[in-house]
Amino acid sequence: MWQPVLMIDGFVLFVLGLSMLIPFGFDLYDVRTVQSPFLISMLITLFTGLSLFLSNRMKITSITLRQGYLITCLSWFSVAMFAAIPFILSGAVPDWPSAIFETVSGLSGAGSTVLADVEAQSRSILMWRSILNGFGGIGIVIFAVALLPFLGIGGMQMFQRENSDSGDKFMPKFIDIAKWIIIVYLSLVLLCAILLHLCGMGRFDAVNHALAAVSTAGFSTKNTSIAFFDSAAIEAVLSLFMLLGALPMTFYIVLLRNHEADAVRFGQVKYFLKHVFFLILFISLWMCWKNDMHFLTALRQSSFNIISVITTTGFGSTEFLDWGVWTGIFFTLLSLHGGCIGSTTGAIKVMRWQVLESYFHKVMISAIDTNRMVPVRIGEQSVSDKVINSVLMYILLFLLSTAVCALILNFMGYDFTLSISATVASITNTGPGVVKSIGAMGNYAFFSPAAKLVLSFAMLLGRLEIITILVIFTRSFWKR
């Protein structure tokens, strides 16, 4: 059982090691020396990855469900460990828990940081953080599109039609899925970087923020995030690409392959964009009325920050907690929403909310007319009881995991509001919380090493859809 798991993990680590060449190149150019933390980190990672790959090399004809879970968990945990090495060797962070937190935050797309002064870091460290954003974005999309439907996690079976070998198959081979996702993903990053540069952002900052926007991750090269640039044009470009990153990558693929009818059937895209539009309009009008703000100013502030939170990106253009006492609850609920399944976003995601909404409608009608048969639907597609139960169980485990992690932080001495906010921000992969100390302009440096590990685990739980990690701790998983 372990041979293909270790072989694939070795390959993933080998690719991770090769990617360290990029920040190593920045050190060579900026410092003019080969004594770079990325050189040592690269050699360690390449050696480990190559050793695992060659010692377990085999022809993989099929992967079992148990192996699928192990590959996913082991790959993410091992990548987090090895990707943290440069942070320690460079002295960017003081200890391993902080390095793990920063790495997991980058990979999971949370965007929260323990770096009190981001702008004091070398370009190699800043680029490495953005590369982690990029890897996490591609990794989670491929994970969601190619593997999760077959693991039956939280109603992901609904998404299996895009990957099945049925009559109206989308793409029957995993290699085709991965190839097209990478092409679309990198194209969006490149286009975003070009537009940001044309709007006045420097080339280095443009590339970093493009990676963070498309991966809906939120790492910035500035302490005050996007507020540093104070540019409506930059905010507009980032808002657009945060939205594009929140849509399924397969949505673009079917459009490129001229399957317009299939693209229209992606009801979650329409559902998501409609909610974003009405939220922005409502908050903009409210800010105009309550704060006597010009509509265009209100529209600029509300649209960027709402998109940033609902897509779980975590960029900040202003301190939205100053808008009113309601913002804490509002943005906490907003962070639970998430984007579409098959996108780079975190949180509960649109499809599950659609199932829950339709199921609620069924329960209400059935309470009035007990003999009436009311199907649960998403658009024109009926939802099976198995999918409904899966979604309900996922949401229950999501909320239960949030409560447990928050309770642990509370026992560590952190107040109730901070514990809840930090946990929600981590498990939804939003990053910034609704407490100013960990808000869009804050950081997580003050948390204890143990608390950082708890939050790191919460970020991975949310990113890997809860059940993927929890299932490996069950006794039945290890029974033959």
C-alpha positions in Angstrom: 0.0 0.0 0.0 2.8 2.4 0.9 5.0 2.1 -2.2 2.9 4.3 -4.6 2.2 6.7 -1.8 5.9 7.3 -1.0 6.8 7.4 -4.7 4.3 10.2 -5.4 5.3 12.0 -2.3 9.0 11.8 -3.4 8.1 13.3 -6.8 6.2 16.1 -5.2 9.2 16.9 -2.9 11.5 16.8 -5.9 9.3 19.4 -7.7 9.3 21.5 -4.6 13.1 21.3 -4.4 13.4 22.4 -8.1 11.2 25.4 -7.4 13.7 26.7 -4.8 15.9 27.6 -7.7 13.8 30.7 -8.3 14.4 32.3 -4.9 18.0 31.1 -5.0 18.4 33.0 -8.2 17.2 36.2 -6.4 19.8 35.7 -3.7 22.5 35.2 -6.4 21.4 38.4 -8.1 20.8 40.6 -5.0 23.5 39.4 -2.6 26.0 38.1 -5.2 26.8 34.9 -3.2 26.0 31.2 -3.3 25.7 31.2 0.5 21.9 31.2 0.3 19.5 29.3 2.6 17.7 28.2 -0.5 20.7 26.3 -1.8 20.9 24.1 1.3 17.1 23.8 1.5 17.0 22.8 -2.2 19.7 20.1 -1.8 18.0 18.6 1.3 14.6 18.6 -0.4 15.9 17.2 -3.8 17.9 14.4 -2.0 14.9 13.4 0.1 12.4 13.5 -2.8 14.7 11.7 -5.2 15.5 9.0 -2.6 11.8 8.4 -1.9 10.9 8.3 -5.6 13.7 6.0 -6.8 13.5 3.6 -3.8 9.7 3.2 -4.3 9.5 3.5 -8.1 6.9 1.3 -9.7 4.3 1.4 -12.5 1.1 2.7 -10.9 -2.0 1.2 -12.6 -4.6 2.3 -10.0 -4.9 4.1 -6.7 -7.2 2.9 -3.9 -9.3 5.3 -1.8 -7.1 4.6 1.2 -4.0 5.4 -0.9 -5.7 8.6 -2.2 -6.2 9.9 1.4 -2.6 9.0 2.3 -1.1 10.6 -0.8 -3.0 13.8 -0.1 -2.2 14.1 3.6 1.4 12.9 3.4 2.1 15.2 0.4 0.7 18.3 2.1 2.4 17.6 5.4 5.8 16.8 4.0 5.7 19.8 1.6 4.9 22.0 4.6 7.9 20.6 6.6 10.4 20.9 3.8 9.2 24.3 2.5 9.6 25.7 6.0 13.4 25.1 6.0 14.3 28.3 4.1 12.4 30.4 6.7 14.5 28.9 9.5 17.9 29.0 7.7 17.4 32.6 6.6 16.4 33.8 10.1 13.1 35.2 8.8 11.3 33.5 11.7 12.6 32.6 15.1 11.4 28.9 15.5 9.9 25.9 13.7 6.3 26.5 14.7 6.5 30.0 13.2 8.1 28.6 10.0 5.5 25.9 9.8 2.7 28.5 10.3 4.1 30.7 7.5 4.5 27.8 5.2 1.1 26.3 5.8 -0.5 29.7 5.5 1.1 30.1 2.1 0.3 26.6 0.8 -3.3 26.6 2.2 -4.0 30.1 0.8 -4.8 31.6 4.2 -2.4 34.5 3.7 -1.9 35.1 7.4 1.6 35.8 8.5 3.9 35.8 11.5 6.3 38.3 9.9 5.9 41.6 11.8 7.8 43.5 9.1 7.2 42.0 5.7 9.0 44.7 3.8 12.3 44.0 5.8 12.5 40.5 4.2 14.7 39.7 1.3 13.2 39.4 -2.2 14.0 35.7 -2.1 11.9 35.1 1.0 9.0 37.3 -0.4 9.1 35.3 -3.7 9.2 32.0 -1.9 6.0 33.0 0.0 4.3 33.8 -3.3 5.6 30.5 -4.9 4.0 28.7 -2.0 0.7 30.5 -2.7 1.0 29.4 -6.3 1.7 25.8 -5.5 -1.1 25.7 -3.0 -3.5 27.2 -5.6 -2.7 24.7 -8.3 -2.5 21.8 -5.8 -5.9 22.3 -4.3 -7.7 22.8 -7.7 -6.2 19.5 -9.0 -7.1 17.9 -5.7 -10.7 19.1 -5.8 -11.3 18.3 -9.5 -9.5 15.0 -9.9 -9.6 13.3 -6.5 -12.2 14.7 -4.1 -15.3 13.6 -6.1 -14.1 10.0 -5.9 -13.4 10.2 -2.2 -17.0 11.3 -1.7 -16.2 14.2 0.6 -18.9 16.7 1.5 -21.0 16.3 -1.6 -18.1 16.4 -4.0 -19.8 13.6 -5.9 -21.8 16.3 -7.5 -18.6 17.4 -9.2 -17.8 14.0 -10.5 -19.6 14.4 -13.8 -16.7 16.7 -14.9 -14.3 13.8 -14.4 -16.2 10.7 -15.1 -15.9 8.2 -17.9 -19.6 8.4 -18.7 -21.3 9.3 -22.0 -21.0 13.1 -21.5 -17.5 12.8 -20.0 -15.6 16.0 -19.4 -12.0 14.8 -19.4 -11.4 11.1 -18.8 -7.7 11.2 -18.0 -6.1 12.8 -15.0 -3.2 14.0 -17.1 -5.5 16.0 -19.3 -7.2 17.6 -16.2 -3.8 18.6 -14.7 -2.4 19.9 -18.0 -5.4 22.2 -18.7 -5.6 23.4 -15.1 -1.9 24.4 -15.1 -2.3 26.2 -18.5 -5.4 28.2 -17.4 -3.9 28.9 -14.0 -0.5 30.2 -15.3 -2.3 32.2 -18.0 -4.4 34.0 -15.4 -1.3 34.7 -13.2 0.6 36.1 -16.3 -2.3 38.3 -17.4 -2.9 39.6 -13.9 0.8 40.5 -13.4 0.9 42.3 -16.8 -2.2 44.4 -15.9 -0.9 45.2 -12.4 2.4 46.4 -13.9 0.5 48.6 -16.4 -1.4 50.1 -13.4 1.8 51.2 -11.9 2.9 48.3 -9.7 6.6 47.3 -10.0 7.4 44.1 -11.8 8.4 42.2 -8.7 5.4 43.3 -6.7 3.1 42.6 -9.7 4.3 39.0 -10.0 3.9 38.4 -6.3 0.5 39.9 -6.0 -0.7 38.1 -9.2 0.2 34.7 -7.7 -1.5 35.7 -4.5 -4.7 37.0 -6.2 -5.3 34.0 -8.6 -4.6 31.5 -5.9 -6.9 33.6 -3.6 -4.1 33.3 -1.0 -3.4 36.9 0.0 0.3 37.1 0.8 1.5 40.7 0.1 5.0 42.2 -0.2 3.8 45.2 1.9 3.0 45.5 5.6 -0.3 47.3 4.9 -1.2 45.0 2.1 -2.9 46.6 -0.9 -3.6 49.8 1.1 0.1 50.6 0.5 -0.5 51.3 -3.2 -3.7 53.4 -2.7 -4.7 52.8 -6.3 -8.2 52.2 -7.5 -6.9 50.7 -10.7 -4.8 48.1 -8.9 -7.7 47.3 -6.6 -9.9 46.8 -9.6 -7.5 44.4 -11.3 -7.0 42.4 -8.1 -10.7 42.3 -7.5 -11.3 40.9 -11.0 -8.6 38.2 -10.6 -9.7 37.2 -7.1 -13.2 36.6 -8.6 -11.7 34.7 -11.5 -9.7 32.5 -9.0 -12.9 31.8 -7.1 -14.5 30.3 -10.2 -13.9 26.6 -11.2 -10.9 26.2 -13.4 -12.9 23.8 -15.4 -15.3 26.6 -16.2 -12.6 28.2 -18.3 -11.5 25.0 -19.9 -15.0 24.2 -21.2 -15.2 27.7 -22.7 -11.8 27.2 -24.3 -13.0 23.9 -25.8 -16.1 25.6 -27.1 -18.5 23.7 -24.8 -20.7 26.7 -24.1 -23.7 24.7 -23.1 -21.7 22.8 -20.5 -20.3 26.1 -19.1 -23.8 27.5 -18.7 -24.7 24.4 -16.6 -22.2 25.5 -14.0 -25.0 27.0 -11.8 -22.6 27.6 -8.9 -20.9 30.3 -11.0 -24.1 32.2 -11.5 -25.1 31.7 -7.8 -21.7 32.9 -6.6 -21.5 36.0 -8.8 -25.1 37.0 -8.0 -24.4 36.9 -4.3 -21.2 38.9 -4.7 -23.0 41.6 -6.7 -25.9 42.0 -4.3 -23.6 42.1 -1.2 -21.4 44.8 -2.8 -24.5 46.9 -3.8 -26.1 46.6 -0.4 -23.0 47.5 1.6 -22.2 50.4 -0.8 -25.6 51.9 -0.4 -25.5 51.4 3.4 -22.1 53.1 3.6 -23.4 56.0 1.5 -26.4 56.4 3.8 -24.8 55.7 7.2 -21.4 57.3 6.7 -22.4 60.0 4.2 -19.8 58.6 1.8 -19.7 59.2 -2.0 -21.1 56.2 -3.8 -18.0 55.6 -5.9 -15.8 55.6 -2.8 -18.2 53.3 -1.0 -18.3 51.0 -4.1 -14.5 50.9 -4.3 -14.0 50.0 -0.6 -16.9 47.6 -0.3 -16.2 45.7 -3.5 -12.6 45.1 -2.9 -12.9 44.0 0.7 -16.1 41.9 0.2 -14.5 40.1 -2.7 -11.3 39.6 -0.8 -13.1 38.0 2.2 -15.7 36.0 0.3 -13.0 34.5 -1.9 -11.0 33.9 1.2 -8.0 35.8 -0.3 -7.4 38.2 2.6 -6.0 41.2 0.9 -6.8 44.5 2.7 -7.2 48.0 1.2 -8.7 49.6 4.3 -9.5 48.7 7.9 -13.1 47.5 7.3 -13.5 46.9 11.1 -13.9 50.7 11.4 -17.1 50.7 9.2 -19.3 49.8 12.2 -19.9 47.5 15.0 -21.7 45.0 12.7 -18.6 44.4 10.5 -17.1 41.7 12.8 -20.1 39.4 12.5 -20.7 40.3 8.9 -17.2 39.5 7.7 -17.0 36.4 9.8 -20.1 35.0 8.1 -18.8 36.2 4.8 -15.6 34.2 5.2 -17.6 31.0 5.7 -19.1 31.4 2.2 -16.2 30.7 -0.1 -16.1 30.4 -3.9 -16.9 27.6 -6.2 -15.9 24.0 -6.0 -12.9 23.4 -8.3 -11.6 26.9 -7.5 -8.6 28.0 -5.4 -10.8 29.3 -2.5 -11.4 27.9 0.9 -14.3 27.8 3.3 -17.6 25.8 2.8 -18.0 26.8 -0.8 -21.0 27.6 -3.0 -22.2 24.1 -4.0 -22.7 23.1 -0.4 -24.7 26.2 0.3 -26.8 25.5 -2.7 -27.6 22.0 -1.5 -28.3 23.4 2.0 -30.6 26.1 0.6 -32.5 23.6 -1.5 -32.8 21.1 1.3 -34.1 23.9 3.7 -36.7 24.7 1.0 -37.8 21.0 0.9 -38.1 20.8 4.7 -40.3 24.0 4.8 -42.6 22.8 2.1 -42.8 19.3 3.6 -43.7 20.8 7.0 -46.8 22.3 5.4 -47.7 19.6 2.9 -46.5 16.3 4.3 -47.6 14.3 1.2 -45.9 16.4 -1.3 -42.7 15.0 -2.9 -40.1 17.8 -3.1 -36.8 17.0 -4.7 -33.6 18.7 -3.7 -32.1 20.4 -6.8 -29.1 22.4 -7.9 -30.3 24.0 -11.1 -31.8 21.3 -13.2 -29.9 18.5 -11.4 -31.5 16.5 -8.7 -29.4 15.8 -5.6 -29.3 12.3 -4.1 -29.8 11.6 -0.4 -26.2 10.4 -0.2 -25.0 13.8 -1.4 -27.3 15.7 1.0 -26.1 13.6 4.0 -22.5 14.1 2.9 -23.0 17.9 2.8 -24.7 18.0 6.1 -22.0 15.9 7.7 -19.3 18.1 6.2 -20.8 21.3 7.5 -21.3 19.7 10.9 -17.6 18.6 11.1 -16.5 22.0 9.8 -18.4 23.8 12.7 -17.3 21.2 15.2 -13.6 21.5 14.2 -13.9 25.2 14.4 -15.3 25.0 17.9 -12.7 22.5 19.1 -9.7 24.6 17.8 -11.2 27.8 19.2 -11.7 26.1 22.6 -8.0 24.9 22.6 -6.9 28.5 21.9 -9.2 29.7 24.7 -7.6 27.2 27.1 -4.2 28.5 26.1 -5.2 31.9 27.5 -6.5 33.8 24.5 -9.8 35.6 24.9 -13.0 34.3 23.4 -13.2 36.8 20.5 -9.6 36.3 19.4 -9.8 32.5 19.7 -13.0 32.4 17.5 -11.7 34.9 15.0 -8.3 33.3 14.6 -9.8 29.8 14.2 -12.4 30.9 11.6 -9.8 32.9 9.7 -7.6 29.8 9.6 -10.0 27.0 8.9 -11.7 29.0 6.1 -8.2 29.9 4.8 -9.2 33.6 4.8 -6.2 34.7 6.8 -7.0 38.1 8.4 -9.5 37.9 11.3 -12.1 40.4 12.6 -9.9 41.4 15.5 -7.5 44.3 14.7 -4.4 42.5 16.0 -4.9 39.8 13.3 -6.8 41.9 10.8 -5.8 42.9 7.3 -3.1 45.2 8.7 -2.1 42.9 11.6 -0.2 39.6 11.9 0.0 36.4 14.0 3.5 36.9 15.4 2.3 37.3 19.0 0.7 33.8 19.2 2.7 31.2 21.2 4.4 28.3 19.3 1.7 25.9 20.4 -1.0 28.2 19.3 0.6 28.6 15.9 0.7 24.8 15.5 -3.0 24.6 16.3 -3.8 27.3 13.8 -1.6 25.6 11.2 -3.5 22.3 11.7 -6.8 24.3 11.3 -5.6 25.7 8.0 -4.8 22.3 6.7 -8.1 20.9 8.0 -10.0 23.6 6.1 -7.9 23.3 2.9 -8.1 19.6 2.7 -11.9 19.5 3.3 -11.8 18.3 6.9 -12.7 14.7 6.3 -9.5 14.0 4.3 -7.4 14.5 7.4 -9.8 13.3 10.1 -10.4 10.0 8.4 -6.8 8.8 8.7 -7.2 9.1 12.5 -10.0 6.5 12.6 -9.4 2.9 13.4 -11.4 1.6 10.5 -9.1 3.4 8.0 -6.2 1.2 9.0 -8.1 -2.1 9.0 -7.4 -4.3 6.1 
